[in-house]
Amino acid sequence: MSGVVLFVCSGNICRSPMAEYLARDADPARSFASAGTSALPGAPPSPGAVAAMAEIGIDLSAHRAHSVWELREPPARVLAATAAHVDELIRRRPSWAPLVDTIDPAGADIEDPYGADLAAYRQTRRSIAAAIRARFT
């Protein structure tokens, strides 16, 4: 995963894939991926995430979940949805500590919209997009 910016959330079906695809759209020259701390590998993205991204012309439907714990080499950078994810990543992969931060440069948690209505997914998309703009543009 050398050179890759990895986005991490819990299940890798909402926030982190949304971040991955938004970042790819914003900065196509850079490599992005996503994974989850509690992901069920191969799971499809949540319907709400697919719908919220489709509204802005990004097709998330082909995404499949990956577990961050399956990675054998560290990515260039790890951006996590919440401070709790940051803490878990550092606790379980101490060598990654210098690489890990929250997606939001101010350290704000990006709340999990899983199971909520489309409005919550839209708000999550907006929060992630703002954080990505702040980090990568």
N, C-alpha and C positions, 0 to 999 in steps of 0.2 A: 504493500500500500504506500510505498514511498512516493512522496509528492502529492498525495491525495488529502484533501480536506474531508474529514469524516464527520457527519452530523449524527448525533445519538439522542434517542429518546427511549421510551420503555419498550413498546411493541414493534417499532419500525413499520407502523401502518398508518400513522397520521403525521405527527410533527416532523420527524426526521426525514421521511421521504418528501414531504412538502418543501422542507428546507433544501434538500438536495436538488430537487427539480427547479426551484426558484433560483438557486445559486447558479445552476447550469445555464439558465436562461439569462441571468444577469452578467455572467462572466464565462462565456463558452471556451475561453482559452485555458481555463484552470480545470483540474480534475476534482470531482466531488463524488462522494458515496454516502451511504447511510446504513445504520445498523441500530439494533435495540438491545438494551440490557436484559430484557425479559422476552425477547422476540421468539415467536414460533417460526423457525425458518420455512420459507416458502409461502407464508400467509400473504394473501392479497391486501392491498391498501383498503382502508375503510371506505365505504361508499360516500360518506360525507367529505372525506379528503379528495376523492376523485371528483366529486361534483364541484367543490370549491375551486379546485385547480382548473377544471374544464371551463369555468366561467371566465378565466383569464387566458384561455387558449393553450393550457398545458395539460397534456394527457399523462396522467399518473397511473393509468390502468395496468400497464405492463409491469409495474414495480412488484417485487416479491421481497418479503422480509428476510433480514439476515441478523444473526446474533453477533454482537460485538465480541463475545468471548471466543468465537471461532477464529478470529484474526490471529495470525502467527507473527506478523511483523507490524510494527506501529505505523500509523499514518503520519503524514507531515504535521497535521493539526487535527484536534478533536474539539468539536463545538457541540455542547450538550444543551438539551432543552431546559434543564433546571439545575439549580445548585445541588440538589440531591443526586442528580445523575453525575455531576462533576465529582462529588464526594465518593460515590460508588466506584467510578472509573479509577480514581486515584487510589482508593483503598485496594481494589482488586488488581490494578496494573500500576504499581508505584512508579515504575520507570517512565510511564506516560505523563506524570505530573506536570512537567514543563510544557507539554503539548495541549493540555486540557483547559478549556474555558467554557463559559456559557455562550450560546448563540448570540444572545443580546449583549452587546459590548458593555452596557451599564450593569449587567449581572441580573437583570430581571428574569424571573421564571416565565417560560412560555407554557401556559396552562394546557392540559390535555383535553381536547374536545371530544374524545371518544365517547360515543353514546349520546352526545348532545345534538341539538338541531343544526341545520345548515348555517344559521347565523353565527353559531359558535365557531364552526370551521372557517367561516369567512374572517372572523376576528383573529383567529389563529394565523391564517394566511397573511393578514395585514401585519400582525406583529412580527412574524418571521421575515416578511419582505422588508420591513423597516430595519430590522436588525442586520439583514444581509446587505442592504444599501449602506448602512453605517460601517460595516466591516470590509466590504469589497469594492466600494466605489468612491 
